[in-house]
């Protein structure tokens, strides 16, 4: 038997019964990719967003949490925690990076991950949080239970990527990291994105 249709990665895949402590993740990009892929919201297939223009390479497996959305509740949290002016959420599913010792050769896969913290990223005044997680069952990274336990070099690498991944030499930097939060706060962010998603679905 075979399927004649494919579940939409954003809407048709469950976030998991143990969220926010463990979540399903759809991976779009892996560290060796020289092209930035992202999900096409209409079809659910991966599309090329842009070739990587410069030397920055995504430092971990990068994707999103299904059945989440960065809307009003995510924006409210970002503003409360950063004291910055936040216009709105960025209108996408909640982004997540998954650390693992294992080489995952390509995107367009789903996996289970354990969130340990996050970066409160503002992109042009829009809330664009980046959850940091570890691959469920990874015998090296599963020992890190909170982002504060990560080696400093790994955390700096994550920050550097998001501060530069949209940079062009002739333009000012549009991204800023307004804060770094730990495991308990990242649970709150995930829950807020789930609420935003439920409110989005009501309007469709």
C-alpha positions as CSV (number, residue, x, y, z in Angstrom):
1,X,0.0,0.0,0.0
2,X,1.1,3.6,-0.5
3,X,-0.2,7.0,0.2
4,X,-1.4,9.4,-2.5
5,X,-1.2,12.4,-0.2
6,X,1.3,13.9,2.2
7,X,0.6,15.4,5.6
8,X,1.3,19.1,5.7
9,X,4.3,19.5,8.0
10,X,2.9,22.6,9.7
11,X,-0.7,21.5,10.1
12,X,-0.9,17.7,9.7
13,X,1.9,16.6,12.1
14,X,1.2,16.5,15.8
15,X,3.3,18.5,18.1
16,X,3.4,15.5,20.4
17,X,1.6,14.4,23.6
18,X,4.4,15.5,25.9
19,X,4.7,19.1,24.7
20,X,6.3,21.4,25.8
21,X,8.7,19.1,27.6
22,X,9.3,17.2,24.3
23,X,8.1,18.3,20.9
24,X,8.0,17.0,17.4
25,X,10.2,19.0,15.0
26,X,10.2,19.3,11.2
27,X,13.8,19.9,10.0
28,X,14.2,22.2,7.1
29,X,18.0,22.8,7.0
30,X,21.0,20.8,8.3
31,X,24.4,22.4,9.0
32,X,26.0,21.3,5.7
33,X,23.4,22.9,3.5
34,X,24.6,25.8,1.4
35,X,21.0,26.8,0.5
36,X,18.4,28.0,2.9
37,X,15.3,26.0,2.6
38,X,11.9,26.7,4.2
39,X,8.5,25.2,4.1
40,X,6.1,26.4,1.5
41,X,3.1,27.3,3.6
42,X,0.5,26.5,0.9
43,X,1.8,23.1,-0.4
44,X,3.8,21.9,2.6
45,X,6.8,21.1,0.4
46,X,10.3,22.5,1.0
47,X,11.3,25.3,-1.2
48,X,14.5,27.2,-1.8
49,X,14.3,30.5,0.1
50,X,17.8,31.7,-0.9
51,X,21.3,30.5,-1.4
52,X,23.5,31.3,1.5
53,X,25.2,34.5,0.4
54,X,28.2,34.5,2.8
55,X,30.2,32.3,5.1
56,X,27.6,31.8,7.9
57,X,26.4,28.3,8.1
58,X,23.4,27.1,10.3
59,X,25.1,25.7,13.4
60,X,22.5,23.0,14.2
61,X,19.6,21.2,12.7
62,X,17.0,23.9,12.0
63,X,13.3,23.7,11.5
64,X,10.0,24.5,13.2
65,X,7.5,23.0,15.7
66,X,4.3,21.9,14.0
67,X,1.0,23.4,15.0
68,X,2.6,26.5,16.4
69,X,2.4,30.2,15.3
70,X,4.2,33.3,16.3
71,X,1.4,35.8,16.7
72,X,0.1,38.2,19.4
73,X,0.9,36.0,22.4
74,X,4.5,35.5,21.3
75,X,4.9,39.2,20.7
76,X,3.4,40.0,24.1
77,X,5.9,37.6,25.8
78,X,8.9,39.1,23.9
79,X,7.9,42.6,24.9
80,X,7.4,41.7,28.5
81,X,10.7,39.8,28.8
82,X,12.8,42.3,26.8
83,X,11.3,45.7,27.5
84,X,11.7,46.3,23.8
85,X,9.0,47.6,21.4
86,X,7.6,44.5,19.6
87,X,5.3,45.1,16.7
88,X,4.0,41.6,16.3
89,X,5.0,38.0,15.9
90,X,6.7,37.2,12.6
91,X,3.7,35.2,11.3
92,X,5.6,31.8,11.0
93,X,5.6,28.6,13.0
94,X,7.9,28.6,16.0
95,X,11.6,28.1,14.9
96,X,13.8,25.5,16.7
97,X,17.4,24.4,16.5
98,X,18.2,20.8,17.5
99,X,21.6,20.0,18.8
100,X,23.0,16.5,18.2
101,X,26.3,14.6,17.9
102,X,24.9,12.7,15.0
103,X,25.2,13.7,11.4
104,X,21.7,14.1,9.9
105,X,22.3,14.2,6.1
106,X,19.3,16.2,5.0
107,X,16.2,18.1,5.9
108,X,12.6,17.2,5.2
109,X,12.4,14.9,8.2
110,X,10.7,14.8,11.6
111,X,12.3,14.1,14.9
112,X,11.6,14.4,18.6
113,X,13.5,17.0,20.6
114,X,13.8,18.2,24.2
115,X,13.7,22.0,24.5
116,X,16.3,23.5,26.9
117,X,15.9,27.3,26.3
118,X,15.7,29.9,23.6
119,X,16.8,33.2,22.1
120,X,14.4,36.1,22.1
121,X,15.2,37.3,18.6
122,X,13.7,40.5,17.2
123,X,13.7,40.8,13.4
124,X,12.8,44.3,12.3
125,X,10.7,44.7,15.5
126,X,8.9,41.4,15.0
127,X,9.2,38.5,17.6
128,X,11.0,35.6,16.0
129,X,12.0,33.4,18.9
130,X,14.5,30.5,18.4
131,X,14.0,27.6,20.7
132,X,17.1,25.6,21.5
133,X,16.7,21.9,21.9
134,X,18.6,18.6,22.0
135,X,17.7,15.5,20.0
136,X,15.8,13.0,22.1
137,X,17.9,10.1,23.0
138,X,21.2,11.7,22.0
139,X,23.7,10.3,24.5
140,X,26.0,13.3,24.3
141,X,23.6,16.3,24.3
142,X,20.8,14.8,26.4
143,X,22.9,15.6,29.5
144,X,22.2,19.3,28.9
145,X,19.0,20.1,30.7
146,X,19.1,23.9,30.4
147,X,20.7,26.3,28.0
148,X,22.8,27.7,30.8
149,X,24.6,24.3,30.9
150,X,25.8,24.5,27.3
151,X,29.5,25.2,26.6
152,X,29.9,29.0,26.1
153,X,31.3,28.4,22.6
154,X,28.2,26.7,21.4
155,X,25.9,29.4,22.8
156,X,28.1,32.1,21.2
157,X,27.9,30.3,17.8
158,X,24.1,30.2,18.0
159,X,23.9,33.9,18.8
160,X,26.4,34.8,16.0
161,X,24.5,32.9,13.4
162,X,21.2,34.7,14.1
163,X,22.8,38.1,14.4
164,X,24.4,37.7,11.0
165,X,22.3,35.3,8.9
166,X,20.3,38.1,7.2
167,X,23.2,40.6,7.0
168,X,24.2,42.3,3.8
169,X,27.3,44.5,3.8
170,X,25.5,47.6,2.5
171,X,22.6,47.4,5.0
172,X,22.2,47.8,8.7
173,X,21.7,44.7,10.9
174,X,17.9,44.0,11.2
175,X,18.2,41.4,13.9
176,X,18.9,41.7,17.6
177,X,18.9,39.2,20.4
178,X,16.8,40.8,23.1
179,X,17.4,38.0,25.7
180,X,18.3,34.4,26.4
181,X,16.0,32.3,28.4
182,X,16.1,28.9,30.0
183,X,14.0,25.8,30.0
184,X,11.0,26.9,32.0
185,X,10.7,30.1,30.1
186,X,11.0,28.3,26.8
187,X,8.0,26.1,27.9
188,X,6.0,29.3,28.3
189,X,7.0,30.4,24.8
190,X,6.0,27.1,23.3
191,X,2.7,27.2,25.0
192,X,2.1,30.8,23.8
193,X,2.8,29.7,20.2
194,X,0.3,26.8,20.6
195,X,-2.3,29.3,21.7
196,X,-1.4,31.6,18.8
197,X,-1.8,28.6,16.4
198,X,-5.3,27.7,17.8
199,X,-6.3,31.4,17.3
200,X,-5.0,31.4,13.8
201,X,-6.9,28.3,12.8
202,X,-10.1,29.9,14.0
203,X,-9.7,32.6,11.4
204,X,-9.0,30.2,8.4
